[in-house]
Each structure stands twice: as structure tokens, then as C-alpha cells.
Amino acid sequence: MHASPNESAGPFPREPIPPALLAWAQQTLDVQEFLEGIREIEATGGRTFESLIAEVEAVVRPS
């Protein structure tokens, strides 16, 4: 049996998503772009954590 989105799925209780937040997310999500990103991750194996950290550090601490 699957838990509903409002039931606790672990140590953290789940709160209902406010309708305004859900509406905003639905307006800003580009499903096609999201799926293309997932396909790229599946095809390439994704990125290493180290490369992600290096990219974040480059933004935070420009040379």
C-alpha cells in the first residue's frame, strides 16, 4: 500500500503543499526541459559531487 502525499514517509512529517506554492511550481516547471535533463543524466552517468562543488565555488569566489 502506498502512502498518500500527506502521510509521513519517515522521520520527518510531511506538510500539505500550500496551493499558491503548488500553482507557482506548476507555472515555472518546464516538463520537457526536466525530462531532457533526466535523459542526459541517464546517458552520461551524471556529474561528480566534486565537479558540482567546483562550479559552485567558481560562482561564489570568482577569480
PDBQT receptor file of N, H, CA, C and O in Angstrom, charges set to zero:
ATOM      1  N   MET A   1       0.847  -1.187   0.000  1.00  0.00    +0.000 N 
ATOM      2  CA  MET A   1       0.000   0.000   0.000  1.00  0.00    +0.000 C 
ATOM      3  C   MET A   1       0.887   1.242   0.000  1.00  0.00    +0.000 C 
ATOM      4  O   MET A   1       1.840   1.319   0.775  1.00  0.00    +0.000 OA
ATOM      5  N   HIS A   2       0.589   2.201  -0.847  1.00  0.00    +0.000 N 
ATOM      6  H   HIS A   2      -0.185   2.138  -1.477  1.00  0.00    +0.000 HD
ATOM      7  CA  HIS A   2       1.377   3.427  -0.968  1.00  0.00    +0.000 C 
ATOM      8  C   HIS A   2       0.832   4.489  -0.032  1.00  0.00    +0.000 C 
ATOM      9  O   HIS A   2      -0.378   4.609   0.164  1.00  0.00    +0.000 OA
ATOM     10  N   ALA A   3       1.753   5.260   0.545  1.00  0.00    +0.000 N 
ATOM     11  H   ALA A   3       2.735   5.163   0.386  1.00  0.00    +0.000 HD
ATOM     12  CA  ALA A   3       1.360   6.367   1.418  1.00  0.00    +0.000 C 
ATOM     13  C   ALA A   3       0.881   7.533   0.567  1.00  0.00    +0.000 C 
ATOM     14  O   ALA A   3       1.406   7.774  -0.519  1.00  0.00    +0.000 OA
ATOM     15  N   SER A   4      -0.096   8.238   1.053  1.00  0.00    +0.000 N 
ATOM     16  H   SER A   4      -0.523   8.042   1.935  1.00  0.00    +0.000 HD
ATOM     17  CA  SER A   4      -0.557   9.436   0.352  1.00  0.00    +0.000 C 
ATOM     18  C   SER A   4       0.456  10.551   0.602  1.00  0.00    +0.000 C 
ATOM     19  O   SER A   4       1.224  10.474   1.561  1.00  0.00    +0.000 OA
ATOM     20  N   PRO A   5       0.472  11.587  -0.243  1.00  0.00    +0.000 N 
ATOM     21  CA  PRO A   5       1.452  12.671  -0.075  1.00  0.00    +0.000 C 
ATOM     22  C   PRO A   5       1.399  13.356   1.276  1.00  0.00    +0.000 C 
ATOM     23  O   PRO A   5       2.394  13.945   1.696  1.00  0.00    +0.000 OA
ATOM     24  N   ASN A   6       0.269  13.299   1.972  1.00  0.00    +0.000 N 
ATOM     25  H   ASN A   6      -0.539  12.819   1.630  1.00  0.00    +0.000 HD
ATOM     26  CA  ASN A   6       0.154  13.981   3.260  1.00  0.00    +0.000 C 
ATOM     27  C   ASN A   6       0.504  13.089   4.436  1.00  0.00    +0.000 C 
ATOM     28  O   ASN A   6       0.485  13.559   5.574  1.00  0.00    +0.000 OA
ATOM     29  N   GLU A   7       0.827  11.800   4.209  1.00  0.00    +0.000 N 
ATOM     30  H   GLU A   7       0.842  11.418   3.285  1.00  0.00    +0.000 HD
ATOM     31  CA  GLU A   7       1.196  10.904   5.288  1.00  0.00    +0.000 C 
ATOM     32  C   GLU A   7       2.702  10.945   5.494  1.00  0.00    +0.000 C 
ATOM     33  O   GLU A   7       3.453  11.233   4.561  1.00  0.00    +0.000 OA
ATOM     34  N   SER A   8       3.136  10.663   6.690  1.00  0.00    +0.000 N 
ATOM     35  H   SER A   8       2.526  10.430   7.448  1.00  0.00    +0.000 HD
ATOM     36  CA  SER A   8       4.555  10.649   6.993  1.00  0.00    +0.000 C 
ATOM     37  C   SER A   8       5.215   9.461   6.315  1.00  0.00    +0.000 C 
ATOM     38  O   SER A   8       4.724   8.336   6.410  1.00  0.00    +0.000 OA
ATOM     39  N   ALA A   9       6.333   9.708   5.627  1.00  0.00    +0.000 N 
ATOM     40  H   ALA A   9       6.732  10.622   5.550  1.00  0.00    +0.000 HD
ATOM     41  CA  ALA A   9       7.060   8.652   4.940  1.00  0.00    +0.000 C 
ATOM     42  C   ALA A   9       8.364   8.348   5.655  1.00  0.00    +0.000 C 
ATOM     43  O   ALA A   9       9.232   7.680   5.093  1.00  0.00    +0.000 OA
ATOM     44  N   GLY A  10       8.516   8.814   6.855  1.00  0.00    +0.000 N 
ATOM     45  H   GLY A  10       7.811   9.357   7.312  1.00  0.00    +0.000 HD
ATOM     46  CA  GLY A  10       9.752   8.592   7.570  1.00  0.00    +0.000 C 
ATOM     47  C   GLY A  10       9.815   9.449   8.803  1.00  0.00    +0.000 C 
ATOM     48  O   GLY A  10       8.782   9.785   9.383  1.00  0.00    +0.000 OA
ATOM     49  N   PRO A  11      11.020   9.811   9.216  1.00  0.00    +0.000 N 
ATOM     50  CA  PRO A  11      11.170  10.558  10.460  1.00  0.00    +0.000 C 
ATOM     51  C   PRO A  11      10.696  12.001  10.388  1.00  0.00    +0.000 C 
ATOM     52  O   PRO A  11      10.511  12.645  11.420  1.00  0.00    +0.000 OA
ATOM     53  N   PHE A  12      10.495  12.519   9.169  1.00  0.00    +0.000 N 
ATOM     54  H   PHE A  12      10.645  11.996   8.330  1.00  0.00    +0.000 HD
ATOM     55  CA  PHE A  12      10.074  13.905   9.035  1.00  0.00    +0.000 C 
ATOM     56  C   PHE A  12       8.603  13.955   8.635  1.00  0.00    +0.000 C 
ATOM     57  O   PHE A  12       8.225  13.344   7.636  1.00  0.00    +0.000 OA
ATOM     58  N   PRO A  13       7.774  14.658   9.380  1.00  0.00    +0.000 N 
ATOM     59  CA  PRO A  13       6.363  14.742   8.985  1.00  0.00    +0.000 C 
ATOM     60  C   PRO A  13       6.207  15.559   7.711  1.00  0.00    +0.000 C 
ATOM     61  O   PRO A  13       6.915  16.545   7.508  1.00  0.00    +0.000 OA
ATOM     62  N   ARG A  14       5.293  15.153   6.868  1.00  0.00    +0.000 N 
ATOM     63  H   ARG A  14       4.718  14.351   7.033  1.00  0.00    +0.000 HD
ATOM     64  CA  ARG A  14       5.023  15.892   5.631  1.00  0.00    +0.000 C 
ATOM     65  C   ARG A  14       3.892  16.867   5.879  1.00  0.00    +0.000 C 
ATOM     66  O   ARG A  14       2.891  16.547   6.521  1.00  0.00    +0.000 OA
ATOM     67  N   GLU A  15       4.078  18.050   5.358  1.00  0.00    +0.000 N 
ATOM     68  H   GLU A  15       4.891  18.309   4.836  1.00  0.00    +0.000 HD
ATOM     69  CA  GLU A  15       3.064  19.091   5.460  1.00  0.00    +0.000 C 
ATOM     70  C   GLU A  15       2.391  19.242   4.103  1.00  0.00    +0.000 C 
ATOM     71  O   GLU A  15       3.031  19.027   3.074  1.00  0.00    +0.000 OA
ATOM     72  N   PRO A  16       1.117  19.607   4.081  1.00  0.00    +0.000 N 
ATOM     73  CA  PRO A  16       0.461  19.856   2.795  1.00  0.00    +0.000 C 
ATOM     74  C   PRO A  16       1.152  21.012   2.068  1.00  0.00    +0.000 C 
ATOM     75  O   PRO A  16       1.610  21.966   2.698  1.00  0.00    +0.000 OA
ATOM     76  N   ILE A  17       1.221  20.917   0.760  1.00  0.00    +0.000 N 
ATOM     77  H   ILE A  17       0.849  20.143   0.249  1.00  0.00    +0.000 HD
ATOM     78  CA  ILE A  17       1.833  21.981  -0.040  1.00  0.00    +0.000 C 
ATOM     79  C   ILE A  17       0.817  23.106  -0.185  1.00  0.00    +0.000 C 
ATOM     80  O   ILE A  17      -0.304  22.867  -0.633  1.00  0.00    +0.000 OA
ATOM     81  N   PRO A  18       1.189  24.329   0.184  1.00  0.00    +0.000 N 
ATOM     82  CA  PRO A  18       0.254  25.450   0.039  1.00  0.00    +0.000 C 
ATOM     83  C   PRO A  18      -0.151  25.621  -1.430  1.00  0.00    +0.000 C 
ATOM     84  O   PRO A  18       0.695  25.528  -2.319  1.00  0.00    +0.000 OA
ATOM     85  N   PRO A  19      -1.433  25.868  -1.685  1.00  0.00    +0.000 N 
ATOM     86  CA  PRO A  19      -1.899  26.000  -3.068  1.00  0.00    +0.000 C 
ATOM     87  C   PRO A  19      -1.136  27.039  -3.888  1.00  0.00    +0.000 C 
ATOM     88  O   PRO A  19      -0.902  26.825  -5.077  1.00  0.00    +0.000 OA
ATOM     89  N   ALA A  20      -0.747  28.150  -3.285  1.00  0.00    +0.000 N 
ATOM     90  H   ALA A  20      -0.937  28.325  -2.319  1.00  0.00    +0.000 HD
ATOM     91  CA  ALA A  20      -0.018  29.189  -4.025  1.00  0.00    +0.000 C 
ATOM     92  C   ALA A  20       1.357  28.676  -4.460  1.00  0.00    +0.000 C 
ATOM     93  O   ALA A  20       1.804  28.972  -5.568  1.00  0.00    +0.000 OA
ATOM     94  N   LEU A  21       2.023  27.919  -3.606  1.00  0.00    +0.000 N 
ATOM     95  H   LEU A  21       1.660  27.678  -2.705  1.00  0.00    +0.000 HD
ATOM     96  CA  LEU A  21       3.326  27.356  -3.953  1.00  0.00    +0.000 C 
ATOM     97  C   LEU A  21       3.189  26.312  -5.051  1.00  0.00    +0.000 C 
ATOM     98  O   LEU A  21       4.001  26.273  -5.975  1.00  0.00    +0.000 OA
ATOM     99  N   LEU A  22       2.187  25.484  -4.958  1.00  0.00    +0.000 N 
ATOM    100  H   LEU A  22       1.527  25.516  -4.207  1.00  0.00    +0.000 HD
ATOM    101  CA  LEU A  22       1.939  24.468  -5.976  1.00  0.00    +0.000 C 
ATOM    102  C   LEU A  22       1.633  25.123  -7.326  1.00  0.00    +0.000 C 
ATOM    103  O   LEU A  22       2.129  24.667  -8.357  1.00  0.00    +0.000 OA
ATOM    104  N   ALA A  23       0.829  26.178  -7.331  1.00  0.00    +0.000 N 
ATOM    105  H   ALA A  23       0.427  26.548  -6.494  1.00  0.00    +0.000 HD
ATOM    106  CA  ALA A  23       0.493  26.885  -8.572  1.00  0.00    +0.000 C 
ATOM    107  C   ALA A  23       1.743  27.503  -9.183  1.00  0.00    +0.000 C 
ATOM    108  O   ALA A  23       1.943  27.426 -10.395  1.00  0.00    +0.000 OA
ATOM    109  N   TRP A  24       2.586  28.113  -8.355  1.00  0.00    +0.000 N 
ATOM    110  H   TRP A  24       2.424  28.175  -7.370  1.00  0.00    +0.000 HD
ATOM    111  CA  TRP A  24       3.832  28.706  -8.849  1.00  0.00    +0.000 C 
ATOM    112  C   TRP A  24       4.722  27.634  -9.466  1.00  0.00    +0.000 C 
ATOM    113  O   TRP A  24       5.261  27.830 -10.555  1.00  0.00    +0.000 OA
ATOM    114  N   ALA A  25       4.880  26.507  -8.783  1.00  0.00    +0.000 N 
ATOM    115  H   ALA A  25       4.442  26.348  -7.898  1.00  0.00    +0.000 HD
ATOM    116  CA  ALA A  25       5.736  25.431  -9.285  1.00  0.00    +0.000 C 
ATOM    117  C   ALA A  25       5.210  24.895 -10.613  1.00  0.00    +0.000 C 
ATOM    118  O   ALA A  25       5.992  24.620 -11.524  1.00  0.00    +0.000 OA
ATOM    119  N   GLN A  26       3.914  24.749 -10.727  1.00  0.00    +0.000 N 
ATOM    120  H   GLN A  26       3.280  24.972  -9.987  1.00  0.00    +0.000 HD
ATOM    121  CA  GLN A  26       3.329  24.248 -11.967  1.00  0.00    +0.000 C 
ATOM    122  C   GLN A  26       3.526  25.239 -13.114  1.00  0.00    +0.000 C 
ATOM    123  O   GLN A  26       3.653  24.825 -14.266  1.00  0.00    +0.000 OA
ATOM    124  N   GLN A  27       3.554  26.525 -12.822  1.00  0.00    +0.000 N 
ATOM    125  H   GLN A  27       3.451  26.861 -11.886  1.00  0.00    +0.000 HD
ATOM    126  CA  GLN A  27       3.750  27.529 -13.859  1.00  0.00    +0.000 C 
ATOM    127  C   GLN A  27       5.203  27.624 -14.295  1.00  0.00    +0.000 C 
ATOM    128  O   GLN A  27       5.481  27.941 -15.452  1.00  0.00    +0.000 OA
ATOM    129  N   THR A  28       6.140  27.353 -13.382  1.00  0.00    +0.000 N 
ATOM    130  H   THR A  28       5.915  27.095 -12.442  1.00  0.00    +0.000 HD
ATOM    131  CA  THR A  28       7.545  27.537 -13.694  1.00  0.00    +0.000 C 
ATOM    132  C   THR A  28       8.243  26.268 -14.171  1.00  0.00    +0.000 C 
ATOM    133  O   THR A  28       9.336  26.346 -14.732  1.00  0.00    +0.000 OA
ATOM    134  N   LEU A  29       7.640  25.109 -13.963  1.00  0.00    +0.000 N 
ATOM    135  H   LEU A  29       6.752  25.045 -13.507  1.00  0.00    +0.000 HD
ATOM    136  CA  LEU A  29       8.262  23.852 -14.379  1.00  0.00    +0.000 C 
ATOM    137  C   LEU A  29       8.064  23.639 -15.870  1.00  0.00    +0.000 C 
ATOM    138  O   LEU A  29       6.940  23.644 -16.372  1.00  0.00    +0.000 OA
ATOM    139  N   ASP A  30       9.169  23.452 -16.562  1.00  0.00    +0.000 N 
ATOM    140  H   ASP A  30      10.082  23.448 -16.154  1.00  0.00    +0.000 HD
ATOM    141  CA  ASP A  30       9.126  23.088 -17.978  1.00  0.00    +0.000 C 
ATOM    142  C   ASP A  30       9.364  21.581 -18.030  1.00  0.00    +0.000 C 
ATOM    143  O   ASP A  30      10.504  21.127 -17.926  1.00  0.00    +0.000 OA
ATOM    144  N   VAL A  31       8.298  20.812 -18.188  1.00  0.00    +0.000 N 
ATOM    145  H   VAL A  31       7.373  21.181 -18.272  1.00  0.00    +0.000 HD
ATOM    146  CA  VAL A  31       8.379  19.355 -18.128  1.00  0.00    +0.000 C 
ATOM    147  C   VAL A  31       9.343  18.822 -19.180  1.00  0.00    +0.000 C 
ATOM    148  O   VAL A  31      10.126  17.916 -18.894  1.00  0.00    +0.000 OA
ATOM    149  N   GLN A  32       9.298  19.366 -20.386  1.00  0.00    +0.000 N 
ATOM    150  H   GLN A  32       8.662  20.101 -20.619  1.00  0.00    +0.000 HD
ATOM    151  CA  GLN A  32      10.186  18.893 -21.453  1.00  0.00    +0.000 C 
ATOM    152  C   GLN A  32      11.651  19.110 -21.076  1.00  0.00    +0.000 C 
ATOM    153  O   GLN A  32      12.483  18.223 -21.268  1.00  0.00    +0.000 OA
ATOM    154  N   GLU A  33      11.962  20.278 -20.545  1.00  0.00    +0.000 N 
ATOM    155  H   GLU A  33      11.286  20.999 -20.389  1.00  0.00    +0.000 HD
ATOM    156  CA  GLU A  33      13.335  20.569 -20.126  1.00  0.00    +0.000 C 
ATOM    157  C   GLU A  33      13.763  19.637 -18.997  1.00  0.00    +0.000 C 
ATOM    158  O   GLU A  33      14.895  19.153 -18.988  1.00  0.00    +0.000 OA
ATOM    159  N   PHE A  34      12.870  19.384 -18.051  1.00  0.00    +0.000 N 
ATOM    160  H   PHE A  34      11.951  19.777 -18.058  1.00  0.00    +0.000 HD
ATOM    161  CA  PHE A  34      13.155  18.480 -16.943  1.00  0.00    +0.000 C 
ATOM    162  C   PHE A  34      13.460  17.072 -17.458  1.00  0.00    +0.000 C 
ATOM    163  O   PHE A  34      14.439  16.453 -17.041  1.00  0.00    +0.000 OA
ATOM    164  N   LEU A  35      12.622  16.573 -18.360  1.00  0.00    +0.000 N 
ATOM    165  H   LEU A  35      11.827  17.075 -18.699  1.00  0.00    +0.000 HD
ATOM    166  CA  LEU A  35      12.827  15.230 -18.896  1.00  0.00    +0.000 C 
ATOM    167  C   LEU A  35      14.116  15.134 -19.713  1.00  0.00    +0.000 C 
ATOM    168  O   LEU A  35      14.804  14.115 -19.666  1.00  0.00    +0.000 OA
ATOM    169  N   GLU A  36      14.445  16.188 -20.460  1.00  0.00    +0.000 N 
ATOM    170  H   GLU A  36      13.885  17.016 -20.499  1.00  0.00    +0.000 HD
ATOM    171  CA  GLU A  36      15.703  16.205 -21.204  1.00  0.00    +0.000 C 
ATOM    172  C   GLU A  36      16.890  16.124 -20.247  1.00  0.00    +0.000 C 
ATOM    173  O   GLU A  36      17.871  15.436 -20.532  1.00  0.00    +0.000 OA
ATOM    174  N   GLY A  37      16.808  16.813 -19.127  1.00  0.00    +0.000 N 
ATOM    175  H   GLY A  37      16.012  17.371 -18.895  1.00  0.00    +0.000 HD
ATOM    176  CA  GLY A  37      17.868  16.750 -18.125  1.00  0.00    +0.000 C 
ATOM    177  C   GLY A  37      18.012  15.357 -17.541  1.00  0.00    +0.000 C 
ATOM    178  O   GLY A  37      19.126  14.871 -17.347  1.00  0.00    +0.000 OA
ATOM    179  N   ILE A  38      16.887  14.714 -17.261  1.00  0.00    +0.000 N 
ATOM    180  H   ILE A  38      15.982  15.109 -17.418  1.00  0.00    +0.000 HD
ATOM    181  CA  ILE A  38      16.916  13.340 -16.735  1.00  0.00    +0.000 C 
ATOM    182  C   ILE A  38      17.541  12.396 -17.755  1.00  0.00    +0.000 C 
ATOM    183  O   ILE A  38      18.360  11.550 -17.399  1.00  0.00    +0.000 OA
ATOM    184  N   ARG A  39      17.158  12.539 -19.018  1.00  0.00    +0.000 N 
ATOM    185  H   ARG A  39      16.492  13.227 -19.307  1.00  0.00    +0.000 HD
ATOM    186  CA  ARG A  39      17.729  11.679 -20.071  1.00  0.00    +0.000 C 
ATOM    187  C   ARG A  39      19.239  11.890 -20.191  1.00  0.00    +0.000 C 
ATOM    188  O   ARG A  39      19.986  10.934 -20.398  1.00  0.00    +0.000 OA
ATOM    189  N   GLU A  40      19.684  13.131 -20.062  1.00  0.00    +0.000 N 
ATOM    190  H   GLU A  40      19.077  13.907 -19.893  1.00  0.00    +0.000 HD
ATOM    191  CA  GLU A  40      21.120  13.422 -20.138  1.00  0.00    +0.000 C 
ATOM    192  C   GLU A  40      21.860  12.757 -18.975  1.00  0.00    +0.000 C 
ATOM    193  O   GLU A  40      22.930  12.177 -19.162  1.00  0.00    +0.000 OA
ATOM    194  N   ILE A  41      21.289  12.845 -17.786  1.00  0.00    +0.000 N 
ATOM    195  H   ILE A  41      20.420  13.316 -17.634  1.00  0.00    +0.000 HD
ATOM    196  CA  ILE A  41      21.900  12.201 -16.622  1.00  0.00    +0.000 C 
ATOM    197  C   ILE A  41      21.976  10.695 -16.829  1.00  0.00    +0.000 C 
ATOM    198  O   ILE A  41      23.002  10.079 -16.538  1.00  0.00    +0.000 OA
ATOM    199  N   GLU A  42      20.907  10.102 -17.327  1.00  0.00    +0.000 N 
ATOM    200  H   GLU A  42      20.074  10.602 -17.563  1.00  0.00    +0.000 HD
ATOM    201  CA  GLU A  42      20.902   8.659 -17.572  1.00  0.00    +0.000 C 
ATOM    202  C   GLU A  42      21.934   8.273 -18.624  1.00  0.00    +0.000 C 
ATOM    203  O   GLU A  42      22.577   7.230 -18.504  1.00  0.00    +0.000 OA
ATOM    204  N   ALA A  43      22.098   9.094 -19.646  1.00  0.00    +0.000 N 
ATOM    205  H   ALA A  43      21.576   9.942 -19.744  1.00  0.00    +0.000 HD
ATOM    206  CA  ALA A  43      23.021   8.777 -20.744  1.00  0.00    +0.000 C 
ATOM    207  C   ALA A  43      24.483   8.964 -20.346  1.00  0.00    +0.000 C 
ATOM    208  O   ALA A  43      25.346   8.191 -20.762  1.00  0.00    +0.000 OA
ATOM    209  N   THR A  44      24.763   9.998 -19.535  1.00  0.00    +0.000 N 
ATOM    210  H   THR A  44      24.062  10.626 -19.197  1.00  0.00    +0.000 HD
ATOM    211  CA  THR A  44      26.153  10.320 -19.216  1.00  0.00    +0.000 C 
ATOM    212  C   THR A  44      26.594   9.823 -17.850  1.00  0.00    +0.000 C 
ATOM    213  O   THR A  44      27.784   9.838 -17.535  1.00  0.00    +0.000 OA
ATOM    214  N   GLY A  45      25.655   9.391 -17.051  1.00  0.00    +0.000 N 
ATOM    215  H   GLY A  45      24.688   9.380 -17.308  1.00  0.00    +0.000 HD
ATOM    216  CA  GLY A  45      26.012   8.962 -15.696  1.00  0.00    +0.000 C 
ATOM    217  C   GLY A  45      26.028  10.105 -14.699  1.00  0.00    +0.000 C 
ATOM    218  O   GLY A  45      26.377   9.915 -13.534  1.00  0.00    +0.000 OA
ATOM    219  N   GLY A  46      25.651  11.289 -15.152  1.00  0.00    +0.000 N 
ATOM    220  H   GLY A  46      25.367  11.443 -16.098  1.00  0.00    +0.000 HD
ATOM    221  CA  GLY A  46      25.583  12.430 -14.252  1.00  0.00    +0.000 C 
ATOM    222  C   GLY A  46      26.938  13.072 -14.023  1.00  0.00    +0.000 C 
ATOM    223  O   GLY A  46      27.880  12.871 -14.791  1.00  0.00    +0.000 OA
ATOM    224  N   ARG A  47      27.019  13.849 -12.952  1.00  0.00    +0.000 N 
ATOM    225  H   ARG A  47      26.254  14.012 -12.329  1.00  0.00    +0.000 HD
ATOM    226  CA  ARG A  47      28.235  14.577 -12.619  1.00  0.00    +0.000 C 
ATOM    227  C   ARG A  47      28.754  14.087 -11.284  1.00  0.00    +0.000 C 
ATOM    228  O   ARG A  47      28.020  13.491 -10.496  1.00  0.00    +0.000 OA
ATOM    229  N   THR A  48      30.016  14.342 -11.044  1.00  0.00    +0.000 N 
ATOM    230  H   THR A  48      30.612  14.827 -11.685  1.00  0.00    +0.000 HD
ATOM    231  CA  THR A  48      30.585  14.013  -9.745  1.00  0.00    +0.000 C 
ATOM    232  C   THR A  48      30.260  15.134  -8.766  1.00  0.00    +0.000 C 
ATOM    233  O   THR A  48      30.035  16.279  -9.158  1.00  0.00    +0.000 OA
ATOM    234  N   PHE A  49      30.241  14.789  -7.517  1.00  0.00    +0.000 N 
ATOM    235  H   PHE A  49      30.423  13.859  -7.199  1.00  0.00    +0.000 HD
ATOM    236  CA  PHE A  49      29.996  15.787  -6.482  1.00  0.00    +0.000 C 
ATOM    237  C   PHE A  49      31.088  16.847  -6.517  1.00  0.00    +0.000 C 
ATOM    238  O   PHE A  49      30.820  18.032  -6.321  1.00  0.00    +0.000 OA
ATOM    239  N   GLU A  50      32.322  16.414  -6.766  1.00  0.00    +0.000 N 
ATOM    240  H   GLU A  50      32.540  15.451  -6.925  1.00  0.00    +0.000 HD
ATOM    241  CA  GLU A  50      33.447  17.345  -6.807  1.00  0.00    +0.000 C 
ATOM    242  C   GLU A  50      33.271  18.391  -7.902  1.00  0.00    +0.000 C 
ATOM    243  O   GLU A  50      33.590  19.561  -7.689  1.00  0.00    +0.000 OA
ATOM    244  N   SER A  51      32.764  17.989  -9.082  1.00  0.00    +0.000 N 
ATOM    245  H   SER A  51      32.504  17.039  -9.255  1.00  0.00    +0.000 HD
ATOM    246  CA  SER A  51      32.577  18.957 -10.159  1.00  0.00    +0.000 C 
ATOM    247  C   SER A  51      31.476  19.955  -9.812  1.00  0.00    +0.000 C 
ATOM    248  O   SER A  51      31.556  21.127 -10.180  1.00  0.00    +0.000 OA
ATOM    249  N   LEU A  52      30.459  19.493  -9.110  1.00  0.00    +0.000 N 
ATOM    250  H   LEU A  52      30.394  18.541  -8.811  1.00  0.00    +0.000 HD
ATOM    251  CA  LEU A  52      29.388  20.390  -8.680  1.00  0.00    +0.000 C 
ATOM    252  C   LEU A  52      29.927  21.413  -7.682  1.00  0.00    +0.000 C 
ATOM    253  O   LEU A  52      29.635  22.604  -7.793  1.00  0.00    +0.000 OA
ATOM    254  N   ILE A  53      30.705  20.954  -6.718  1.00  0.00    +0.000 N 
ATOM    255  H   ILE A  53      30.942  19.987  -6.629  1.00  0.00    +0.000 HD
ATOM    256  CA  ILE A  53      31.284  21.862  -5.722  1.00  0.00    +0.000 C 
ATOM    257  C   ILE A  53      32.203  22.878  -6.399  1.00  0.00    +0.000 C 
ATOM    258  O   ILE A  53      32.180  24.060  -6.056  1.00  0.00    +0.000 OA
ATOM    259  N   ALA A  54      33.012  22.423  -7.358  1.00  0.00    +0.000 N 
ATOM    260  H   ALA A  54      33.032  21.463  -7.636  1.00  0.00    +0.000 HD
ATOM    261  CA  ALA A  54      33.910  23.338  -8.070  1.00  0.00    +0.000 C 
ATOM    262  C   ALA A  54      33.120  24.412  -8.807  1.00  0.00    +0.000 C 
ATOM    263  O   ALA A  54      33.522  25.575  -8.829  1.00  0.00    +0.000 OA
ATOM    264  N   GLU A  55      32.003  24.030  -9.407  1.00  0.00    +0.000 N 
ATOM    265  H   GLU A  55      31.676  23.085  -9.389  1.00  0.00    +0.000 HD
ATOM    266  CA  GLU A  55      31.173  25.010 -10.118  1.00  0.00    +0.000 C 
ATOM    267  C   GLU A  55      30.564  26.019  -9.155  1.00  0.00    +0.000 C 
ATOM    268  O   GLU A  55      30.533  27.214  -9.447  1.00  0.00    +0.000 OA
ATOM    269  N   VAL A  56      30.089  25.558  -8.032  1.00  0.00    +0.000 N 
ATOM    270  H   VAL A  56      30.114  24.587  -7.795  1.00  0.00    +0.000 HD
ATOM    271  CA  VAL A  56      29.513  26.460  -7.027  1.00  0.00    +0.000 C 
ATOM    272  C   VAL A  56      30.591  27.399  -6.485  1.00  0.00    +0.000 C 
ATOM    273  O   VAL A  56      30.355  28.598  -6.335  1.00  0.00    +0.000 OA
ATOM    274  N   GLU A  57      31.762  26.859  -6.193  1.00  0.00    +0.000 N 
ATOM    275  H   GLU A  57      31.954  25.885  -6.315  1.00  0.00    +0.000 HD
ATOM    276  CA  GLU A  57      32.844  27.707  -5.687  1.00  0.00    +0.000 C 
ATOM    277  C   GLU A  57      33.262  28.749  -6.710  1.00  0.00    +0.000 C 
ATOM    278  O   GLU A  57      33.599  29.872  -6.334  1.00  0.00    +0.000 OA
ATOM    279  N   ALA A  58      33.249  28.408  -8.001  1.00  0.00    +0.000 N 
ATOM    280  H   ALA A  58      32.975  27.496  -8.307  1.00  0.00    +0.000 HD
ATOM    281  CA  ALA A  58      33.603  29.372  -9.037  1.00  0.00    +0.000 C 
ATOM    282  C   ALA A  58      32.616  30.531  -9.079  1.00  0.00    +0.000 C 
ATOM    283  O   ALA A  58      32.997  31.667  -9.363  1.00  0.00    +0.000 OA
ATOM    284  N   VAL A  59      31.347  30.244  -8.797  1.00  0.00    +0.000 N 
ATOM    285  H   VAL A  59      31.038  29.321  -8.567  1.00  0.00    +0.000 HD
ATOM    286  CA  VAL A  59      30.339  31.305  -8.781  1.00  0.00    +0.000 C 
ATOM    287  C   VAL A  59      30.490  32.173  -7.543  1.00  0.00    +0.000 C 
ATOM    288  O   VAL A  59      30.386  33.398  -7.612  1.00  0.00    +0.000 OA
ATOM    289  N   VAL A  60      30.737  31.525  -6.413  1.00  0.00    +0.000 N 
ATOM    290  H   VAL A  60      30.822  30.531  -6.357  1.00  0.00    +0.000 HD
ATOM    291  CA  VAL A  60      30.831  32.246  -5.146  1.00  0.00    +0.000 C 
ATOM    292  C   VAL A  60      32.121  33.036  -5.032  1.00  0.00    +0.000 C 
ATOM    293  O   VAL A  60      32.138  34.143  -4.493  1.00  0.00    +0.000 OA
ATOM    294  N   ARG A  61      33.203  32.463  -5.543  1.00  0.00    +0.000 N 
ATOM    295  H   ARG A  61      33.190  31.564  -5.981  1.00  0.00    +0.000 HD
ATOM    296  CA  ARG A  61      34.521  33.102  -5.449  1.00  0.00    +0.000 C 
ATOM    297  C   ARG A  61      35.101  33.293  -6.859  1.00  0.00    +0.000 C 
ATOM    298  O   ARG A  61      35.994  32.549  -7.265  1.00  0.00    +0.000 OA
ATOM    299  N   PRO A  62      34.602  34.275  -7.598  1.00  0.00    +0.000 N 
ATOM    300  CA  PRO A  62      35.133  34.484  -8.946  1.00  0.00    +0.000 C 
ATOM    301  C   PRO A  62      36.618  34.849  -8.894  1.00  0.00    +0.000 C 
ATOM    302  O   PRO A  62      37.079  35.510  -7.964  1.00  0.00    +0.000 OA
ATOM    303  N   SER A  63      37.347  34.407  -9.904  1.00  0.00    +0.000 N 
ATOM    304  H   SER A  63      36.972  33.869 -10.659  1.00  0.00    +0.000 HD
ATOM    305  CA  SER A  63      38.806  34.676  -9.944  1.00  0.00    +0.000 C 
ATOM    306  C   SER A  63      39.103  36.046 -10.478  1.00  0.00    +0.000 C 
ATOM    307  O   SER A  63      40.269  36.430 -10.578  1.00  0.00    +0.000 OA
TER     308      SER A  63
